[in-house]
Amino acid sequence: MGAAATLVAPWRGLSPAVWILVAARTVNRVGAFTLPFLGVVLTVEFGASLGQAGLVLALFGAATIPSRLLGGRLADRLGRRRTIVLGLTGCAVAQAWIALSSSLWSAVLATALLGLVFEIYEPPSQAMIADVTEPDRRPAAYGLYSAALAAAGVLAGLLAAAISHVDLRWLFVADAFTCLACAVLVALALPTGEQAAPQEARVTVWRDGRLLLLLASGTIFATLYMQLVIGLPLTLLEEGLTPSGFGIILAVSAVVLIVAQRLVRPQRLDDFASIAIGYVLLGVGLLISAFAQSLAIFLLATVFWSLGDLFLLTRYLTQASGLAPDHARGRYLAVFGLSWGIATMIAPITVTKLLELAGPKGLWLTSAALAVVLAILQPWFRKRLTRVPASCPTDRRAALN
């Protein structure tokens, strides 16, 4: 009991709405083990060639970009809760459609729909966390959110391994069920979160240079993160290690993220100091990966880059939410969230090209150098991101620190 209380301590006093959102997203994340198997389903169940499956998966990835923008706009116009329910219900419909498809074209259309609704949930959920949490508590709230997703991701992998031995279409049925369960939980338990923008306070999100600068920085971070996800399994193969070791790496990463939230207390730092430390830790982890030849050394690297993620990911979200006027927070977070869609398209190219040209050592040394550069640049980012435009509220600067 004492250990549990110690781990929960950083999150005491958070709004019940935060806990409901975290619970719903965790359940949904546990059920979201279908995507790694989508290419397999397209080829095995629907007879698609590898080239066709690749094109369909690319279509899905491209569709997630307007999906996130739509989620941000609806969050500010329709309301947080309604948008979350809409997104989750849409995912359930698309997943069920894939499971019930009898032809490749039907599955392709369902996959496109899944991409268009897949990211609708994220901007309103992240915006609502900011809505109900004081600025100085947002790192803790977003930290809880990311820790829960990390833990759920490990469980999702175990469930995927168990269910994938039966008909693969049952994976999509299970995911559809969890999406509907989350939609019901959100509809019944969350406050409405209505956040309609007054006509005289309309903003053009794309004209905020600070947000675009943050988007560029966040895209580099997301690309480094996605390079780890894509590049580590390939590196393990290059070093003659079993790919199953990547599952162990993911499990260790999740444990580090959860436990370190209490032991390290990153919430005590301001955003820019936290990000600088995060990039240094990430760089150390990437540097160790460059010279690792055994699973034990890769796990040591995992501890460092996972600690770096702890300092980085939540602070980028607090910065994006702090820049936004209250009535445009959903759209600001949606635009910032594009960093992950862009990174998902860039990382496969950078990983494969660097592995071809310089091998695993070149890939991770290049990535480590980029992380260190970003750590050094944080005073420069502080100066520009804390510069408050005349049109913004005077307390916007405080929200970033």
N, C-alpha and C positions, 0 to 999 in steps of 0.2 A: 504493500500500500504506500509506504514511504517513497519507494522508487518511482511508482506511477505518479505520485503527486509532484515529485521533482521534475519529471519529464513534462508534465502538463503546465507547470508554473509559468512559462513565458506566455501562455495563452489564456491565463485567468483574466476574467473581466471582459473578454471579447463579447460582442453582441451575439445573442442567440441566432440572429440571421446569418452570421458568419459560420457558426457551427452547422446550421441547416444546409447552407451552400456547400460546405466541405463534405458533409455526409452524403449529399446527393451526388456531388462530383466524384466522390470515392466509389460509390456504388456503380456509377456509370463507367468509371475507369476500369473497375474490375471486370465489367462486362465487355469492355472495348478491346477484346483480344482478336477481333476478326481481321483487322487490316493486314497484319503480316501474312494472313492466309488468303487474302483476296486474289492475288496473282495465281495461287495454286488452284483456287476454286474456278477461276476463269479458264485455266488450261485443262484441268482434270474433269470438271463437271460440265463445261460448256464447249470444250474442244478448241479453245483459242490457241493460236501459236504463241511462242514466247514474244515475238515482235508485237503481236496484237495485244497481248496482256500488258506489255510495257506501255503501249500507247494509251490503253484504258487507265492504267495507274497514273500516267502523266496527266490525263484528263481530270482525274480525281484531284490531284494536287493543284492543278490550275484553278479548279472550281472552288477550292477552299479559300482563295484570296478574296473574291467578291463575297463569299459567305461571311467572312469576318467583318467586312465593311458593312454588309447588310445588318449584321447583328448589332454593330455600334449605332447605326442610324435608328433601328427599331428600338433599341434600348432607351434612346433619348426621346423618341416620339411616341412609342407605344407603351413604354414602361418596362422596368427591369423584369418583373416576374412574368408578365405575359410573353416577353421575348424569350426568356429561358424555357418556358413551357412549349412555345412554338418550335424552338430549335430541337428540343429533346423529342417532341412528337414527330417532327419531320425525320429525324434520324431513325426512329422506330419504324416509320413507314418505309423508308428506303431500305433498311436492313431486311424487313419482312419481304419486300419486293424482290430483293436479291435471292432470298431463300426460296421463294415461290416461282422464280423465273424458269421458263421452259426452253428458252433460246438465248443465244449469245447477245443478240441485239437488245432483248429485254433486260439482261443483266447489265449491259453497257449503260442503258438509260437509267437504271436504278443506281448504278455507281455514280453517274453524273449528278443525280439528285442528292445522293449521299454527300458528295463534295460540296454542293450548294447549301446544304443545311448543317454541315458538320461543325463549322466554327461559329454558328449563330450564338451558341450558349456562352462562349468565353467573354466577349465584351460586357454583356449585362451582368454576369456574375462577378467579374473583376470590378466593375463600376459600383455594384451594390456593396461590395466589401468596403470600398472607399467611402461610399455614402454613409455607412453606419459606424465607421471607425475614425477616431481622431487621427490627424496626420502622424503624430508620434507613435501611434499604435499600429499603423499600417504595415510596417515591416514584420511585426509579429503575426498579424492576420494573414498576410500573403505567405509568410513562412509556414504557418499551419497548413495553408492550402497546398503549397508545393510538397511539404512533407507527407501529407495524406496521399497525394497523387503518386509519390515515389513508392510508398508502401503498397498502394493498390496495384501499381504496375507490376511488382514482383508477384503478387497473388494472381494477377491476370495471366502472367506467363505460365504459372503452374496450372491454372484452369484450362488454358489453351492446350497445354501438353496433354491433359487428361481427355478433353472433349474431342481433340483432333483425331483420335483413334476411331471415332465413329464417323457417320456421314458429316462431311464438312459443312453442309448447309445448316446443321444444328447450331454452329457457331453464330450464325447471323440471327437465328431465332432467339438464342440466349441474349444476344446484344440488344435486339429489339425489345425484349422483355425488360431488361434493366433500364433502358431509356424510358419506357413507359412508367416504370416504377418511380424513377427519379422525377418525371414530369408530375406525377400525382403528389409526391412528397412536396415538391416546390409549390404547386398550386394550392395545397391545403395548409402549408406551414409558414411560408414566407409572407412578409408584408408586401403590399402591392408594389412599392418602389416606383410609383409614378414619378416621372421627372420631365414633364413636358417643358420645352424651352419657350420662354416668353418671346413674342414676336420682335420686341425691340432689342433682344439680346442674341439674335442669331449670329453664329460665328462660322467662318470658313476655315475649317481645320487645316487645310493644306497651306494656308498662308502663314501659319505660325512657324517661323524658322527654327525656334527652339525644339519644337516637336520633330521636325525633319532631321535636325542634328541628332536628337535622341534616337530616332528611327535608324539613322545610319550607324550609330554606335551599337545599338541593340542588335542590328543585323549582323555585325561582326561577331558579337558575343554568341548569337544564335548559330552562326555558321561554325564557330569553334566547337560549340556543344554538339551540333549535328555531325561534325567530323569525327568526334569521339564515338558517337552512336554507329556511324557507318564504317569508320576506319579501324576501330579496335578489333572487331571480328576478323577483318581481313589481315590485320597485323598478327593476330594469334595464329592464323593459318601460315603466314610467312615465316613465323618462328617455329613452326612444327608443333604447335599446341592445339588441343582440341577446341573447336568452336563453342562447345558447351561451357567452356570457361567464361564466356561472355555473360552467361546467366548468373554465374557466381559473382562476377564483377558488378552486375546490376543490383544484385541482392546486397552486396557490401555497400554500394553507393547509397541505397535507400536507408540502410541502417545508420550510416554516417550522417546523412541529412537529418534524420529524426533525432538521434542522440545529441548531435552537435548543437542543435537549436537551444538546448538548455546549458550545455557545458561551455560553449563559446560566447554566448550572449552577443551576437552581432547587432542586436537592436540598440545597443548603447552607442553605436557609432553613427555619424551622419552619413548621408547617402554616398558622397564622393569618397570619403575615407574607406567606407565599407567596400565600394567597388574597386578601389586601388588595391586593397588587401586581397580581395577576391581574385583579381587578375594575377597577382604575384603567386598566390596558392595554385591557381590554375596553371600558370606557367611552369611551376615546379613539377606538378603532376605530369604535364606534357613532356617536360625534359626527361623525367624518369622513364616515361613510356618509350622515348626515343632509344634508350639503351637497355630496356628490359628484354630478357630472354627466357624468363620463367614466369609462371602464373603468380608466384608469391611477389615478385617485383611489380608485376602489373597491378596487383592488389594494393601494394604500397602506393603506387601512382594514383590509384582510384581514390584512396583516402584524401590525398592532396587536392585532386581536381574536384572531388565532391564537396570538400570544404570551400573551395573557390566558388562553386555553384551556389552554395548557401549564402555567401556574401554578395553574390551578383544578382541572381534572378529576382529576388524579392525587391531589391533596391531599384531595379529598372522599372518595375511596376509602380512603386511608390513615386518615382520621379514622373512617370507619365500621368498618373492620377493627380499629382500635385500641380502639374502644368495646366490642367484642364479647368475651365469654368464648370461649376456644378452641373449646369444644364447641358453641357457638351461632353461630359466625362466618358460616356459610352463610345462616342465617335473618336475621341482622343485615344482611348485604349484600343479601339479597333485598328486605327492607323498604326499605332505602335506595334500591335500584334502582327502586322504584316511582316515584321522582321523574321518571324518563324517560317512563314510561307516562302519568302525569298531565300532564306537559308536552306530550306529543304530542297530548293532547286539548285542552289550553288554548290552545296557540300558534296553531293555525289561526284560532281565534275572535278572539284579541287582535290578530293581524296584520291580518285582514280588516276588523275594526271600526275599528282605528286608521287604516288606509289610507283607509277611507271617510270618517272624521270629520276627520282631520288630514293625510292624505297621507303620503308617505315621510318627510318632515322630522319630522312629529309622531311617527311610529312610532319612529324611531331616536333622537330627542331624549328621548322618554319612557324608552326602554330604557337610554340612557346615564345618565340621572338615577338610575334604579333600581340600576344597577351601582355608581355612586358611593356611594349610600346603603349598599349592602352592604359596600363597602370601609371606610366609616367605622364600621360596626357590628362589625367584627371583634374589637376588644377586649371588647365585650359578649359576643360568642359565645365568646371564649376563657375568660372568667370562668365561664360556665355549662357549657361542654362539658368543661372540665378539672376540674370539681367531681366528685370520686369518691364515689359512693354507698357506704354502709357494707358493702353486700353484694358489692361488686366488689373484685378484687385490688388490693393497694396500689400495684402498679406500673402501673395503668391510665393514670394521669396521664402517665407517661413515654412511653407508646405514642402519645400524641397530639402529641408535640413532636418 
